[in-house]
Amino acid sequence: MEPGQVAVQAGAWMGGHPGGVESQGLIGVEVPVSHKVAAVGWVGAQRHGDGTIDPRDATIGALWLPVVTDEWTVRLQPGLSIPTGGIGSGLSFRPLSTASVDPWLSADIVAGRAWVAGLSLVGRAPLYAGWDDVRQGPFLRVDLRGARRLGKVVVFAGPSAVRQAPGSPALSTAKFTELAATAGGVFHIAERWSMTAQMRVPAWVTSGGIRQVSGGLGARWVVGSPPEDHTH
């Protein structure tokens, strides 16, 4: 993607557990300011099993691509959460809303061509008790993926680990560790359109967490045209 273009991204997740089915939707934008740097932002909402709807924390940040070659890609996304959500709006398979302004960092390393290996990390460190009077503990998610390019489709699978550390005051629903298997695919429908499908199946969860088999769909659409190159 080039400066002058904008990527619009949308996603929806759904997870089932003994208490019912919960879902959430997210929409975001990515606005390049150079060939390797872009501004990013996300907002979303969650529907609980009882039908009530809560906003999720919004996020703002930057995307930096320090390495982009035919065989290696490194993506770094530092940012801040905006407290539009709270402790009551959390899903076990996504970072909880914290109701406070907190730093977060996402990092991805992808290596390979036809066969691809990837490592992804997402971390969030709440710094204070937000408007819900709860200071959550740090959140960390680590994913390992093996993938295969098949024309316009990339299929992937691998393990994932999530750790939500105890907060203050300690709440059993706000601290857990989960090990899960993930699988999915990225479908490049057209030059400016792509879709992602993914499943997550927990293999082990501590007593403080809820085992949720979850799945999601996402779409990315690039709009606009890059400025004309007037170099000769």
N, C-alpha and C positions, 0 to 999 in steps of 0.2 A: 504494500500500500504506500502511496505517495502523499506528500503535503498537498492539500487541496481536496483530498478525499476524506470521507468519514465512514467508519465501520459501525453499523448498528447491530447489536447482539441481543438476543432474547433467549431465555431458557426457562424450563419448568421441571420441577422434581416432584415425585410422589413416593411416599414411604408408608408401609403398613406395619402395624405392631398390635399387641393385644388390646390397646386402648382405642384403636380405630385407625383411620387413614388420614395422614397429614400431607399437605402439598405446599409448594411455594413457587412463585414466579419471579423472575428477575429480568431487568432490561438495562442495557448499558450502551455507552458510546466510546469509541476510540478515535481520537483526533490527532493525526500526525503533525508534528512541528518540524520534523526533519526525517531523513531516511531511516534513522535509528531511534528516534525519540517520539513518544506520543503521550498525550494526556488521556486519562481513562476515568470513567465514573460509572457507578452502578446504583440502582435502587430496586426495591423488591417488597413483596408482601407474602405472608404465610396464612394458609387456611388450616385451622386446627380440626381435630377429629369431631368436635362438637359443632362445627360450622362457623365459629367465630373467626374473624380475620384480623391479623396484626401486621403493622408495617415491620420490615426488617431494617437493620442498620444500613444506611447508605455508605458507599465508599467512594473516595476520590484518590487519585494517584497518578503515577507516571509509568510508562512502559519504556524500557531501555533495552536495545538489542546490541550488546557489546561485541558479540560474535555471530556472524551470519556467513556460512560457506555452504558448499554443496553437501558437506558431510557433518557439519556441526552448527547448532543453533543454541545460543544462550539468551534467555529472556529473564529480565529482572523487573519486578513491579513493586516499588515501595509506595506506601500510601497511608491514609488516615481513614478511620471509620467515623461516620457522622451519626450521632445518637438519635436516630428516628425509630429505633426498635427498643427492646428490653429483654430481661431475663425470661419473661413469659412467652417470647416468640423465638423458640429455638427448636431445631430438628437435630437429632443425634448425628445425622450424616452430613451436616453443614456446620460451619463455625457459628456459635451462638451470638445473637445480638447482645451487646453489653450495656447500652444506654449511656455510654461515655465516649469521649474522643480518644481513640487508641491508635497507636502505630501498628501497621501490618506489613508483611513482606511476602511476596510470592516469587519463587525462582524455578525456572525450568531449564534443563539441559537435555538436548536431543542429539543423538549421534547415529549416523548411518544413512543409507540411501534406500535400497529396496527393503532390507531388513533394518529396523530402527529400534534403538534402545533409548529409554527416556527416564529421567529422574525429576520429580516435582516436589517442591516443599512450599507449604503455606503456614505462616506463623502470625499470631496476633497476641499482643501483650497489653492487657488492660492496666491502666496506671492509677485509677482511682474509682471509687464507688460512683456510679452514674445516678440519673434521676430516679432509678428504682432502688437506690440505697444498697446495691450489691456490687462488690468488686470481684469480678470473675478472675479465675486463674488464667495463666497463659494457655493458648491453644496452639497445637502443632499437628499438621498432617503431612505425611510422607508417602508418596506413590512411586512405585517402580513399574515400568511398562515395557513390554516387548511388542513390537508392531511390525506389520507387513504392508507394504504399498502394493496395491493391486489396481493399476490403472488410476481411476479417479477416486478410489476408495482406499482408506487406510483402516485396517482392523487392528485392535490392540487388546491386551489382557495383562494382568499383573496383580501383585499384592498391594495393599494399602494399610497404613497404620494411622490412627488418630489418638491423640492424647489431650484431654481437657483437664488441666490441673485444678485442685481444689481452690475455691475462692473464699471470700470473707464477707458475710458469714458463710460457713460451709453448707452447701446444699447438695444433697445426694444426686439430684438431677443435673447438677452443673459440674460434675467431675466424673470422668470415665476414661477407659482405654478400650480401643476397638481394633481388632485385626480383621480385615475383610479381603475378599477377592473382587476385582473389577474387570469388566470387559465391555467393549463397545466398538464403535466405528465412526470415522469422519467421512462424509460423502460430499465431494466437490461437484455440486449439481451443475454449476455454470461458472464462468470466469469470476463473477462477483457474488456467487451464492454458495454457501456450504451449510451442511447440517451435521450435527453430532448426536449420537445415541449412546447411552451408557447405562449399565446395570452395576449395582453394588450389593454384594451378599456378605453380611458379617459372618465370620467363622468363630469369633470369640469376643465377648464383651464382658467387662467387669460388672459387678453387681450395681454400680452407680449409673450404668448406662442402659439403654433400651435397644434391643436387637431389632433393627429395621431393614427389611429387604426393600431397596429403593431403586428407582429408575428415573432417567431424565432424558429430555430432548432439548436441543439447542439449535439456533439458527444464526448465521452471520451474513450480513448484506453490506456490501461496499457501495457507497453512493458518491457522486461527484466525479470530477475529472481533474487530474494533476495539471499544474501549469505547464504551458508549452516550453520546451527547451529551446532557447534562442542562441545557444552556443554554436559556434561554427568551427 
